[in-house]
Amino acid sequence: MNTVPGTLVLIEPYAHRGGGHHQRTLAALAAVQPGSLVIAHGGLSEDLAPLVRSGARVAAGPAGPAARILLAVARAAGRVAAVGQRVFASRSWPQAVRRSPHQVTLLARCLTEAACLRTARRLAPRASSVVILSASEALHGAVALLGGTPHLRFVHEAVTTEDRPVRWLGRLARKGEKRVIALYPTAAVRDQVGPGFPHLPGEVRAFAVDDGRPLTAAERDGARSAFTIPADAKAVCVVGGWWPYKDIPTVDSALARLTAPLHVLVCGTPLDDAVLTRWHQLPNVHLHTVPGPVGDQVLRLVYAAADAALVAGSPAWARNPGWSWTPSASAYR
């Protein structure tokens, strides 16, 4: 794979996940600079055609021995973390033990990102910019040192924090933080993540990208028909898995207080079947459930059928709303 000086390198560790903003954002950004290099070591979950049309080159696997070793260790750590989460799920374990798999997850993310950077270094040694579009919330300096490449990091959220062993690793690699700039989608995310990394340069930058594919009137009419929603009815959608940072109780309480009919489209995974059963029984709620993960076309169908998207996050969690509920929502408005 040959690249030219000034190549834009876009790294998306989660491009293999179905649905969401990943492929759409990659294609839109890559189109800005033809010949961009897209690195997705997990592969791509959807059609490569948009990226091919943008003129981008795609590296779906590691390049070079360093990248291969880092990725192999990252995947092994990921498997250990997955097993640990199942084994230590019970609250009978001490909190430090229950949190340990999440710390291994942070290490796995670090190694995966470093492998991607090593691939970037091998395939585009004179890149103009290297950007990790969905970066981990920890071990920023370690990623830079192991990857050997200065880069920008979009940190969308802080799902978990560094416990003592991971903090020690971070301190050992602190000088690497000078080689990266963290980009936060909102001030709230910056205020939550930033204090833990006082030596890490960071700025607030919006992440939403308009890919030039707004919903059409025909799509909206077709989506309404697909969900049997009358043209004059009101409809909202709730998109994304119901993780702890989603404030589902607030949505639950609001729907119980409705005094007029409302169609509610729920799309994502995981979902709470008990809550969905309760919503289905509410007199003014017409519930439409689309279990995820889903592809881009189904996601567009859900947004097309809705008049608005509900965004409800727990105050204890600072996140990018567009990331957690409505991926690349600007493309649908």
C-alpha angles and dihedrals in degrees: 000000000000125000133185129230112278095035116166110226118204117190120194113176092183100048089114092067116101121248124356131090102305106100093032093052093044092052093046094050094042090052090061091066115027114220094036118158117233117198117196111158092182091055128239121291096206143039116314092211097099091052092045091051089051090058093242125149115227126213107192094171139041121279119210133014096276092054092046093051094046092048093048091052091045092054091047090051090049091055091049090051092050092051091046092053090056095043096046098037094110117095088225088083119084113264093247090057093046090051095049096086089055089054090053087051090057089052091049091052090049092053092045092053091046090052090052091050091050089052089050090050091052098044101033108024092164099043117160093216136002117201130183101205097195107028129177119257094235145046093035094157093047090054091053094047096045092042094046092214133105110231150157118256125204105208106192100176148353105237093164136006132229116269121205100282092048091045089055090053089049092052092050089055097038094119087065090067088075089066096058140058119210117218118202122196093215138020089242092061091047091050091051098044102030101067091059090058108041092166095051115099110228142173137183111248127164114242103199114115126197106220094187094250105113119172114268128222089247091055091050093050091046093048092051090052092047091056093037091239113155115240093242096046124104117242137179132182133218108202127187140041118302099246124163092269091061112093096220093156090065092051089045092053093046094051091050089058097053116130096184133047117275131180112222121196114198118193126172149060137292101033131173108244092196091057092045090051090052092049091049089057096050110110097227099039122092103192125206115183124198109179114212167265092068136173127254095265093054090046091053089050091055093049092044092056094051130079091206142000120238114230115191122161129173111254089231091065124066110206143150102261092209089055099047101042114010112026110211089350090170087072090064102045 
